[in-house]
Amino acid sequence: MKHCFENEVKNMVVKVEVFTSPSCPYCPMAVEVVNEVEKEMPGTLEVEKIDIMEDREKAIEYGLMAVPAIALNGVVRFVGAPAKEELLKAIEEEK
């Protein structure tokens, strides 16, 4: 029975990718919102922070023209720092 439950939990994990740049004045706000949501939803998010200056290929792959940007499960959902409530809603939709 434990095995089935683990699979259900694993399927509910939402991958959150936060694209930032060192020179971006709004990026720290986007990272902070993601960090707050991650604390509220322990075990349900897989968060990856990506500096586009270090990983240009990933930014190009997503077709990003601006940062901060947040992708959920491989789809860019936000360009700019979302409100915490907006991010929570989008994550719930991804589950």
WOSULCOR-V84226 format. One record per residue. PSI is psi as a letter, one per 30 degrees, with the letter a starting at -180 (none if undefined). Layout:
psi=PSI
psi=PSI
//
This chain:
psi=e
psi=e
psi=e
psi=e
psi=e
psi=e
psi=e
psi=e
psi=e
psi=e
psi=f
psi=f
psi=k
psi=k
psi=k
psi=j
psi=k
psi=j
psi=k
psi=l
psi=k
psi=e
psi=g
psi=k
psi=f
psi=f
psi=e
psi=e
psi=e
psi=e
psi=e
psi=e
psi=e
psi=e
psi=e
psi=e
psi=e
psi=e
psi=e
psi=f
psi=h
psi=k
psi=f
psi=f
psi=k
psi=j
psi=k
psi=k
psi=k
psi=j
psi=j
psi=f
psi=f
psi=e
psi=i
psi=e
psi=e
psi=e
psi=e
psi=e
psi=e
psi=f
psi=h
psi=k
psi=f
psi=l
psi=l
psi=l
psi=k
psi=k
psi=k
psi=k
psi=h
psi=g
psi=k
psi=j
psi=f
psi=k
psi=j
psi=l
psi=j
psi=l
psi=l
psi=e
psi=e
psi=e
psi=e
psi=e
psi=e
psi=e
psi=e
psi=e
psi=f
psi=f
psi=none
//
